[in-house]
Amino acid sequence: MTTIKIDGREIPFEPGDTVIRAAHRAGIDIPHYCWHPGLSVAANCRMCLVELPPPPGRPAMQLDILRWDEAKQDYVPARKPKLQPACQVACAPGMEVLSESSEHVAEARSAVQELLLLNHPVDCPICDQAGECRLQDYWLEHQRKGKRMRQEVVHKPKAVVFGPTIVYDAERCIICTRCVRFSDEVAKDPVLDVRERGNLNEITVSPGRQLDHDYTLMTEHVCPVGALTSIDFRFKARVWFLRSARTVCQGCATGCNAFLDYDPRNNTPYRHRPRENMAVNTYWMCDTGMLSYKRAVEGRLLSALVGGDDATLTDALAAAKEQLAGIKESPGRVAIVLSAQHPTEDNFALYQLGRTFIGATDFFVSGKPLGKADDILMSADKNPNTRGVMEIVEAAGGGSGSATQPRPLADLLEGIAAGKYSYVIALGSDLEVDPAEAQKALSRLKGVVTIAAHDGPLAKAAHVALPASAWAEAEGSYVNKKGLVQRSERALNARGDARPAWELVAELGRKLGYATGWKTLAEVRRAMPAGTWAGATAASHAVQAPVTTTEESGASV
């Protein structure tokens, strides 16, 4: 592979790479504001200036300037090399680039930083970006000087509501135009633009419009300073108190890689951020996915229910044993409902209980109904693990096209109406069918036991409901619509009496007299078919992006 040299270090590059992209891929940080690897080049912040020494025998391009002479107390003529923006200069074989090693570059970056801060308000104590702001970072790295300007700063509009999710502070804005380019190039809704000129520049929304497309929170996320703020996160937490877990978005079958930022002091999640994975979501997430972190704590089933009343886990398991007392004599009348909302490990445990131990032959899958889709990221399937449920059944012995392949929940209701089933053991609480119809059908059965993280329709219809950990409270694997197996880390401690669903399945199995002896998640995974959970297969299956060290990963790691 051809290379360039940055500060004496050989760096490989690919055809079409710019200097900053090659450096970014190699883990070299060339300071920048306006450049983003997923957006077009604007080259307007000038923070990424570098020096390009000419090849031997070719004179360097020089600029005539005036430089202050302390001895003469006057400006004197001088010359310096013309610097180039690294985001715009294409790589060429053998090119030499001076970044950190050039005094001219250091001087230029300091000047750019000073210019950007001339009119910037020093409101870091109340700014949501404090702690992960590029202005703060680069001031420490490239300037460390007080403001020399003594004139009154330019005042601009503050707390401008751009739409239902975003507030804009024009005084903090450095006009990097990332938000403008993102709305135009990625969200395909060019609703933002720049008005006025010079130090009067500010971002504005098109007349008669709002910033209300499905990726508004990404316009805030790409902002390198505190100009755009999310109404959802605004004034709620300080990033230096937050920790991050590498998770998989629960919003749909795309399976976007994400960071879940949470405060370990109060066990509370505060936001979801995209995590770079070029095979899945590149650098982006939709608004629904970024707000899906709330489901980790909202609408939860935190204690066991027996007949709709709160109960201890011990009492609920005893009640479940009573409700399912006849399954050994009639395994053909048992329906097992897997969940496209739960990780593969939970579904495998329930599948094993149903097929291997009970001898059930009819499996169904529950989940959220189809929803809005687009050609960017959003999938119509609003469940993160539909493909995982199908693959676990096939890999564990169902076989493609066999009768044991999980069927839609509507088929279960038809079977109940026909008198085919007496018992249901279900995972999850979401239904894609009418909840009232489902509850009416399930009420005819001898025993319905549900293991669920949320207090949804299926949990309400159950005779016994056991509280499972939410996706953020337990590690698990999910298979997205492309068939990529991805692992989601645990972030939060389980609330209430919740426990991992696979553990509750094991407890229920033992209560019913079966040898479901899984004690740890590792034991469950060892029993699973190869290739069905992240980490058990080749790297081509385990598409788990590493934590990045660039601004796209944020500072709260």
C-alpha positions as CSV (number, residue, x, y, z in Angstrom):
1,M,0.0,0.0,0.0
2,T,1.2,3.5,-0.9
3,T,2.1,5.8,2.0
4,I,2.6,9.4,3.1
5,K,4.7,10.7,5.9
6,I,3.2,12.7,8.8
7,D,5.7,14.2,11.1
8,G,8.2,11.5,10.0
9,R,5.8,8.6,10.5
10,E,4.8,6.4,7.5
11,I,1.0,6.3,7.1
12,P,-0.7,4.1,4.5
13,F,-3.6,5.6,2.5
14,E,-6.3,4.4,0.2
15,P,-7.1,5.9,-3.3
16,G,-9.1,9.1,-2.8
17,D,-8.0,9.7,0.8
18,T,-7.3,13.2,2.0
19,V,-4.5,13.8,4.5
20,I,-6.9,14.1,7.5
21,R,-8.8,10.9,6.6
22,A,-5.6,8.9,6.3
23,A,-4.4,10.3,9.6
24,H,-7.8,9.6,11.2
25,R,-7.7,6.0,10.1
26,A,-4.1,5.6,11.6
27,G,-5.2,7.1,14.9
28,I,-3.4,10.5,14.4
29,D,-5.4,13.4,15.6
30,I,-5.2,16.4,13.3
31,P,-7.3,19.1,15.1
32,H,-10.5,19.9,13.2
33,Y,-14.0,21.3,13.7
34,C,-15.8,21.3,10.4
35,W,-14.4,17.9,9.0
36,H,-16.4,14.8,9.7
37,P,-15.6,11.4,8.1
38,G,-19.2,10.9,7.0
39,L,-19.8,14.3,5.5
40,S,-18.5,16.3,2.5
41,V,-15.5,18.6,3.0
42,A,-16.2,22.2,3.8
43,A,-12.6,23.4,4.8
44,N,-14.0,26.5,6.5
45,C,-12.7,26.2,10.1
46,R,-9.0,26.1,9.1
47,M,-8.0,24.3,12.3
48,C,-6.6,21.4,10.3
49,L,-3.9,23.4,8.6
50,V,-0.7,21.5,7.9
51,E,2.6,22.3,6.2
52,L,3.5,20.5,3.0
53,P,7.3,20.8,2.3
54,P,7.9,20.7,-1.4
55,P,9.8,17.9,-3.1
56,P,13.6,18.4,-3.5
57,G,14.5,20.9,-6.1
58,R,11.1,22.6,-6.1
59,P,10.8,26.0,-4.2
60,A,8.3,26.2,-1.4
61,M,5.2,28.5,-1.9
62,Q,5.8,31.4,0.4
63,L,3.5,34.2,1.7
64,D,4.6,37.8,2.4
65,I,3.4,38.8,5.8
66,L,4.0,41.4,8.5
67,R,5.3,40.1,11.8
68,W,5.5,42.0,15.1
69,D,9.1,42.7,16.2
70,E,9.4,43.1,19.9
71,A,12.8,44.9,19.7
72,K,11.6,47.5,17.1
73,Q,8.1,47.6,18.6
74,D,6.8,47.6,15.0
75,Y,5.7,45.2,12.3
76,V,8.4,44.1,9.9
77,P,8.2,42.2,6.6
78,A,8.6,38.5,6.8
79,R,7.8,35.3,4.9
80,K,6.2,32.0,5.8
81,P,5.1,28.9,4.0
82,K,1.5,28.7,2.7
83,L,-0.3,26.1,4.8
84,Q,-3.0,23.8,3.5
85,P,-6.2,22.4,5.1
86,A,-5.6,18.7,5.7
87,C,-9.2,17.9,5.1
88,Q,-9.0,19.1,1.5
89,V,-5.5,18.0,0.4
90,A,-5.5,14.6,-1.4
91,C,-2.8,12.1,-0.5
92,A,0.0,11.4,-3.0
93,P,2.7,8.8,-2.8
94,G,5.7,10.0,-0.9
95,M,4.0,13.2,0.3
96,E,5.5,14.7,3.4
97,V,3.2,16.4,5.9
98,L,4.2,18.5,8.9
99,S,1.6,18.8,11.6
100,E,2.7,18.8,15.2
101,S,6.4,19.3,14.2
102,S,5.9,22.6,12.4
103,E,6.2,25.9,14.3
104,H,4.2,27.6,11.5
105,V,1.3,25.1,11.9
106,A,1.4,25.6,15.7
107,E,1.2,29.4,15.3
108,A,-1.6,29.1,12.8
109,R,-3.7,26.8,14.9
110,S,-3.3,29.1,17.9
111,A,-4.5,32.0,15.8
112,V,-7.5,30.1,14.5
113,Q,-8.4,29.1,18.0
114,E,-8.1,32.7,19.2
115,L,-10.3,33.9,16.3
116,L,-13.0,31.4,17.1
117,L,-13.1,32.4,20.7
118,L,-13.1,36.2,20.2
119,N,-16.9,36.4,20.3
120,H,-17.6,33.1,22.0
121,P,-19.3,33.4,25.4
122,V,-17.4,31.9,28.3
123,D,-20.5,30.1,29.6
124,C,-18.9,26.7,30.0
125,P,-20.3,26.1,33.5
126,I,-23.9,26.1,32.1
127,C,-23.1,24.6,28.7
128,D,-24.1,20.9,28.0
129,Q,-21.1,20.5,25.8
130,A,-18.7,21.2,28.7
131,G,-16.4,18.2,29.2
132,E,-16.5,17.1,25.6
133,C,-16.2,20.4,23.8
134,R,-13.6,20.7,21.0
135,L,-13.1,24.4,21.9
136,Q,-12.1,23.5,25.4
137,D,-9.8,20.7,24.2
138,Y,-8.1,22.7,21.5
139,W,-7.6,25.8,23.7
140,L,-5.6,23.7,26.1
141,E,-3.7,22.0,23.3
142,H,-3.1,24.9,20.9
143,Q,-3.5,28.2,22.6
144,R,-3.5,28.5,26.4
145,K,-3.7,32.3,26.2
146,G,-6.2,34.9,27.4
147,K,-8.3,36.9,25.1
148,R,-6.5,40.0,23.7
149,M,-9.6,41.7,22.3
150,R,-11.1,44.3,24.7
151,Q,-14.1,45.3,22.6
152,E,-17.6,44.2,23.3
153,V,-18.3,40.8,21.8
154,V,-20.9,40.3,19.0
155,H,-24.2,39.2,20.6
156,K,-26.5,36.8,18.8
157,P,-29.8,35.0,19.5
158,K,-29.8,32.4,22.4
159,A,-32.0,29.4,23.1
160,V,-33.7,29.5,19.7
161,V,-36.1,26.5,19.3
162,F,-35.3,24.9,16.0
163,G,-37.9,22.1,16.4
164,P,-39.4,19.6,18.8
165,T,-36.0,18.2,19.8
166,I,-33.3,20.9,19.3
167,V,-32.4,24.3,20.8
168,Y,-29.8,26.6,19.1
169,D,-27.4,29.1,20.8
170,A,-26.0,31.2,18.0
171,E,-23.4,32.8,20.3
172,R,-21.6,29.5,20.7
173,C,-21.8,28.6,17.0
174,I,-18.5,28.5,15.1
175,I,-20.3,28.0,11.7
176,C,-18.6,24.7,11.0
177,T,-21.8,23.8,8.9
178,R,-21.7,20.2,10.0
179,C,-25.4,20.4,10.9
180,V,-26.2,22.0,7.5
181,R,-24.3,19.3,5.6
182,F,-25.8,16.5,7.7
183,S,-29.4,17.6,7.1
184,D,-28.7,17.9,3.4
185,E,-26.5,14.9,2.7
186,V,-27.6,12.2,5.2
187,A,-31.1,13.1,6.4
188,K,-32.0,14.3,2.8
189,D,-33.9,17.3,4.3
190,P,-31.9,20.6,3.6
191,V,-33.8,22.5,6.2
192,L,-30.8,24.3,7.7
193,D,-28.5,27.0,6.2
194,V,-26.2,29.9,7.1
195,R,-27.3,33.6,7.0
196,E,-25.4,36.8,7.2
197,R,-21.6,37.0,6.7
198,G,-18.4,37.3,8.7
199,N,-18.9,37.5,12.5
200,L,-22.6,37.9,12.0
201,N,-23.0,34.4,10.6
202,E,-25.6,32.1,12.3
203,I,-27.5,28.9,11.4
204,T,-31.1,29.3,10.5
205,V,-34.1,27.1,9.7
206,S,-35.9,27.5,6.4
207,P,-38.9,29.9,6.6
208,G,-42.1,28.0,7.5
209,R,-40.2,24.9,8.5
210,Q,-38.9,23.2,11.7
211,L,-35.9,20.9,12.2
212,D,-38.2,17.9,12.5
213,H,-36.9,15.1,10.3
214,D,-36.1,11.6,11.7
215,Y,-32.4,12.4,12.4
216,T,-32.6,15.7,14.3
217,L,-30.6,14.4,17.3
218,M,-27.8,13.6,14.9
219,T,-27.6,17.2,13.9
220,E,-26.9,18.0,17.5
221,H,-24.5,15.1,17.9
222,V,-22.3,16.2,15.0
223,C,-22.0,19.7,16.5
224,P,-18.4,20.0,17.9
225,V,-19.3,22.8,20.3
226,G,-22.4,23.7,22.4
227,A,-24.4,25.5,19.8
228,L,-27.0,22.8,19.2
229,T,-28.4,21.1,22.3
230,S,-30.9,18.3,22.7
231,I,-34.0,19.2,24.6
232,D,-34.0,15.6,26.0
233,F,-30.5,15.9,27.5
234,R,-30.3,19.6,28.1
235,F,-29.3,20.5,31.7
236,K,-29.8,16.9,32.9
237,A,-26.3,15.5,33.5
238,R,-22.6,16.4,33.4
239,V,-20.6,14.1,31.0
240,W,-17.7,13.6,33.4
241,F,-20.0,11.8,35.8
242,L,-21.2,9.5,33.1
243,R,-19.9,6.1,32.0
244,S,-20.5,4.4,28.7
245,A,-21.4,0.8,27.7
246,R,-21.2,-0.5,24.2
247,T,-24.7,-1.5,23.3
248,V,-26.9,-2.4,20.3
249,C,-29.9,-0.1,19.6
250,Q,-33.2,-1.6,20.4
251,G,-35.3,0.5,18.1
252,C,-35.4,-1.7,15.0
253,A,-33.8,-4.6,13.1
254,T,-30.9,-2.5,11.8
255,G,-29.1,-3.0,15.0
256,C,-27.2,0.3,15.1
257,N,-24.1,0.2,17.3
258,A,-24.3,2.7,20.2
259,F,-23.0,4.0,23.4
260,L,-25.4,4.0,26.4
261,D,-24.3,6.8,28.7
262,Y,-25.4,6.3,32.3
263,D,-24.6,7.6,35.8
264,P,-23.5,4.8,38.0
265,R,-24.2,6.8,41.1
266,N,-28.0,6.7,40.6
267,N,-28.1,3.8,38.1
268,T,-29.8,6.1,35.5
269,P,-29.3,6.2,31.7
270,Y,-29.2,9.6,30.1
271,R,-28.6,9.2,26.4
272,H,-27.8,7.0,23.5
273,R,-25.0,7.9,21.1
274,P,-24.0,6.3,17.8
275,R,-20.9,4.1,17.8
276,E,-19.0,3.8,14.6
277,N,-19.5,0.6,12.7
278,M,-19.1,0.8,8.9
279,A,-20.8,-2.5,8.4
280,V,-24.0,-1.5,10.2
281,N,-24.8,2.2,10.8
282,T,-21.5,4.0,9.8
283,Y,-21.6,7.0,12.1
284,W,-25.3,7.6,12.5
285,M,-28.5,6.8,14.4
286,C,-32.1,7.9,14.0
287,D,-34.0,9.9,16.6
288,T,-36.1,6.8,17.6
289,G,-32.9,4.8,18.3
290,M,-31.2,7.6,20.2
291,L,-34.3,8.0,22.5
292,S,-34.7,4.2,22.9
293,Y,-32.5,4.3,26.0
294,K,-35.6,5.4,28.0
295,R,-37.1,1.9,27.6
296,A,-34.4,0.6,29.9
297,V,-36.2,2.1,32.8
298,E,-39.7,3.1,31.6
299,G,-42.7,0.8,31.8
300,R,-40.8,-1.9,33.6
301,L,-42.1,-5.1,35.3
302,L,-40.1,-4.9,38.5
303,S,-41.8,-7.5,40.6
304,A,-43.5,-10.9,39.9
305,L,-47.2,-11.0,39.3
306,V,-49.6,-13.8,40.2
307,G,-53.1,-13.2,39.0
308,G,-52.3,-9.6,38.5
309,D,-51.1,-9.1,42.1
310,D,-47.5,-8.5,43.3
311,A,-45.7,-11.5,44.6
312,T,-42.2,-12.7,45.5
313,L,-40.2,-14.6,42.9
314,T,-40.4,-17.8,45.1
315,D,-44.2,-17.6,45.3
316,A,-44.5,-16.7,41.6
317,L,-42.4,-19.8,40.6
318,A,-44.5,-22.0,42.8
319,A,-47.6,-20.6,41.2
320,A,-46.1,-21.1,37.7
321,K,-45.5,-24.8,38.7
322,E,-49.2,-25.1,39.6
323,Q,-50.4,-23.4,36.4
324,L,-48.2,-25.7,34.2
325,A,-48.9,-28.9,36.2
326,G,-50.3,-30.8,33.2
327,I,-47.6,-30.1,30.6
328,K,-45.7,-33.4,31.1
329,E,-48.8,-35.4,30.1
330,S,-49.7,-33.3,27.1
331,P,-46.6,-31.6,25.6
332,G,-48.4,-31.2,22.3
333,R,-50.7,-28.7,23.9
334,V,-47.9,-26.4,25.0
335,A,-47.1,-23.3,22.9
336,I,-43.8,-21.6,23.4
337,V,-43.6,-17.9,22.5
338,L,-40.1,-16.5,21.8
339,S,-39.4,-12.8,21.7
340,A,-37.8,-10.7,19.0
341,Q,-37.2,-8.1,21.7
342,H,-35.0,-10.3,23.8
343,P,-31.4,-11.3,23.2
344,T,-30.5,-14.6,21.6
345,E,-29.3,-16.2,24.9
346,D,-32.8,-15.7,26.4
347,N,-34.5,-17.2,23.4
348,F,-32.2,-20.2,23.3
349,A,-32.9,-20.9,27.0
350,L,-36.7,-20.9,26.4
351,Y,-36.4,-22.8,23.2
352,Q,-34.3,-25.5,25.0
353,L,-36.9,-25.7,27.8
354,G,-39.7,-26.0,25.3
355,R,-38.3,-28.4,22.7
356,T,-35.6,-30.5,24.6
357,F,-37.2,-30.8,28.0
358,I,-41.0,-30.3,27.6
359,G,-41.2,-31.7,24.1
360,A,-43.2,-28.9,22.6
361,T,-43.4,-28.7,18.8
362,D,-45.2,-25.4,18.3
363,F,-43.1,-22.2,18.6
364,F,-44.2,-18.6,18.0
365,V,-42.5,-15.2,18.1
366,S,-43.8,-12.0,19.6
367,G,-42.6,-8.4,19.2
368,K,-43.6,-4.9,18.2
369,P,-45.6,-4.4,15.1
370,L,-44.1,-3.1,11.8
371,G,-43.5,0.7,11.7
372,K,-42.0,3.5,9.7
373,A,-39.0,2.7,7.5
374,D,-36.6,4.7,5.3
375,D,-33.6,4.0,3.0
376,I,-31.1,5.5,5.5
377,L,-31.2,3.4,8.7
378,M,-34.8,2.9,9.9
379,S,-36.1,-0.7,9.4
380,A,-39.9,-1.5,9.3
381,D,-39.2,-4.3,11.7
382,K,-39.1,-2.6,15.1
383,N,-37.5,-5.5,16.9
384,P,-33.7,-5.9,17.4
385,N,-33.6,-9.7,17.2
386,T,-36.1,-11.1,14.9
387,R,-33.4,-12.7,12.8
388,G,-31.8,-14.1,16.0
389,V,-35.0,-15.9,17.0
390,M,-35.3,-17.5,13.6
391,E,-31.6,-18.6,13.5
392,I,-31.6,-20.0,17.0
393,V,-34.6,-22.3,16.2
394,E,-33.1,-23.4,12.9
395,A,-29.6,-23.9,14.3
396,A,-30.8,-25.7,17.4
397,G,-32.8,-28.3,15.4
398,G,-35.8,-26.7,13.9
399,G,-34.5,-26.7,10.3
400,S,-35.5,-24.2,7.7
401,G,-39.1,-24.7,6.7
402,S,-39.9,-27.2,9.4
403,A,-43.0,-27.2,11.6
404,T,-40.9,-25.9,14.5
405,Q,-40.0,-22.7,12.8
406,P,-41.5,-19.8,15.0
407,R,-44.7,-18.5,13.6
408,P,-46.5,-15.2,14.0
409,L,-48.6,-14.7,17.2
410,A,-51.8,-14.4,15.1
411,D,-51.4,-18.2,14.4
412,L,-51.3,-18.8,18.2
413,L,-54.6,-17.0,18.6
414,E,-56.1,-19.1,15.9
415,G,-54.8,-22.3,17.5
416,I,-56.3,-21.3,20.9
417,A,-59.6,-20.6,19.2
418,A,-59.5,-24.1,17.7
419,G,-58.8,-25.6,21.1
420,K,-55.3,-26.8,20.2
421,Y,-53.4,-25.4,23.2
422,S,-53.9,-25.4,26.9
423,Y,-50.6,-23.9,28.1
424,V,-48.4,-21.0,26.9
425,I,-44.9,-20.1,28.2
426,A,-43.9,-16.8,26.7
427,L,-40.9,-14.5,26.6
428,G,-41.4,-10.7,26.4
429,S,-44.5,-8.6,26.7
430,D,-44.9,-6.9,23.3
431,L,-47.6,-8.0,20.8
432,E,-48.1,-7.2,17.2
433,V,-51.7,-8.3,17.4
434,D,-54.6,-6.6,19.1
435,P,-53.9,-6.7,22.9
436,A,-57.6,-7.1,23.8
437,E,-58.0,-10.0,21.4
438,A,-54.9,-11.7,22.7
439,Q,-55.9,-11.3,26.3
440,K,-59.3,-12.7,25.6
441,A,-57.8,-15.7,23.9
442,L,-55.2,-16.4,26.6
443,S,-57.8,-16.2,29.3
444,R,-59.3,-19.5,28.1
445,L,-56.1,-21.4,28.8
446,K,-55.2,-23.5,31.9
447,G,-51.8,-21.8,32.3
448,V,-50.0,-18.8,30.9
449,V,-46.6,-17.9,32.2
450,T,-44.7,-14.9,30.9
451,I,-41.1,-13.8,31.5
452,A,-40.9,-10.1,30.6
453,A,-38.9,-7.0,31.3
454,H,-41.8,-4.6,30.6
455,D,-45.4,-4.5,31.9
456,G,-46.9,-4.9,28.4
457,P,-50.0,-6.7,27.0
458,L,-48.5,-10.2,27.2
459,A,-47.5,-9.7,30.9
460,K,-51.0,-8.4,31.8
461,A,-52.6,-11.4,30.1
462,A,-50.5,-14.0,32.0
463,H,-51.5,-15.9,35.1
464,V,-48.0,-15.6,36.3
465,A,-45.5,-13.0,35.1
466,L,-41.8,-13.1,36.1
467,P,-39.7,-9.9,36.0
468,A,-36.8,-10.1,33.6
469,S,-33.8,-7.7,33.2
470,A,-34.1,-5.0,30.5
471,W,-31.6,-5.0,27.6
472,A,-29.4,-2.5,29.4
473,E,-29.2,-4.6,32.6
474,A,-27.8,-7.8,31.1
475,E,-25.3,-8.7,28.5
476,G,-26.7,-10.3,25.4
477,S,-26.3,-11.0,21.6
478,Y,-28.6,-9.7,18.9
479,V,-28.7,-10.6,15.2
480,N,-29.6,-7.7,12.9
481,K,-31.5,-7.9,9.6
482,K,-28.2,-8.5,7.7
483,G,-27.5,-11.5,9.8
484,L,-24.6,-9.9,11.8
485,V,-24.3,-11.1,15.3
486,Q,-23.6,-8.3,17.7
487,R,-23.0,-8.1,21.5
488,S,-24.5,-5.6,23.8
489,E,-22.8,-4.9,27.1
490,R,-24.5,-4.5,30.5
491,A,-24.7,-1.0,31.8
492,L,-27.2,-0.8,34.6
493,N,-27.8,-2.8,37.7
494,A,-31.1,-4.7,37.6
495,R,-34.0,-2.8,39.1
496,G,-36.5,-4.4,41.5
497,D,-36.6,-8.2,41.5
498,A,-35.6,-8.4,37.8
499,R,-33.2,-11.1,36.8
500,P,-31.8,-12.1,33.4
501,A,-34.6,-13.9,31.4
502,W,-32.4,-17.0,30.7
503,E,-31.9,-17.3,34.5
504,L,-35.6,-17.2,35.1
505,V,-36.2,-19.8,32.4
506,A,-33.6,-22.1,34.1
507,E,-35.4,-21.5,37.5
508,L,-38.8,-22.3,36.0
509,G,-37.4,-25.4,34.3
510,R,-36.0,-26.7,37.6
511,K,-39.2,-26.0,39.3
512,L,-41.0,-28.1,36.7
513,G,-38.6,-30.9,37.3
514,Y,-36.3,-30.5,34.4
515,A,-32.5,-30.4,34.4
516,T,-32.1,-26.8,33.2
517,G,-28.8,-26.4,35.0
518,W,-27.5,-23.1,33.5
519,K,-26.0,-21.1,36.3
520,T,-24.1,-18.5,34.3
521,L,-24.4,-16.7,31.0
522,A,-21.2,-18.5,29.9
523,E,-22.8,-21.9,30.4
524,V,-25.8,-20.8,28.3
525,R,-23.5,-19.7,25.5
526,R,-21.5,-22.9,25.6
527,A,-24.7,-24.8,25.0
528,M,-25.8,-22.6,22.1
529,P,-25.1,-23.6,18.5
530,A,-21.9,-22.2,17.0
531,G,-22.3,-18.8,15.4
532,T,-25.4,-17.7,17.2
533,W,-23.9,-15.4,19.8
534,A,-21.2,-12.7,19.4
535,G,-17.8,-13.9,20.4
536,A,-18.3,-17.6,19.6
537,T,-17.7,-17.3,15.8
538,A,-15.2,-15.8,13.4
539,A,-14.6,-12.1,13.3
540,S,-16.8,-11.8,10.2
541,H,-19.8,-12.7,12.3
542,A,-18.9,-10.7,15.4
543,V,-19.3,-7.2,14.0
544,Q,-18.6,-5.5,17.3
545,A,-16.8,-2.2,16.6
546,P,-14.1,-1.2,19.1
547,V,-14.4,1.9,21.2
548,T,-13.1,4.7,19.0
549,T,-10.9,7.5,20.2
550,T,-12.2,10.2,17.9
551,E,-14.8,12.8,18.6
552,E,-17.4,10.5,17.2
553,S,-17.2,8.4,20.3
554,G,-17.5,11.3,22.7
555,A,-15.6,12.0,25.8
556,S,-17.6,10.2,28.4
557,V,-15.9,6.8,28.2
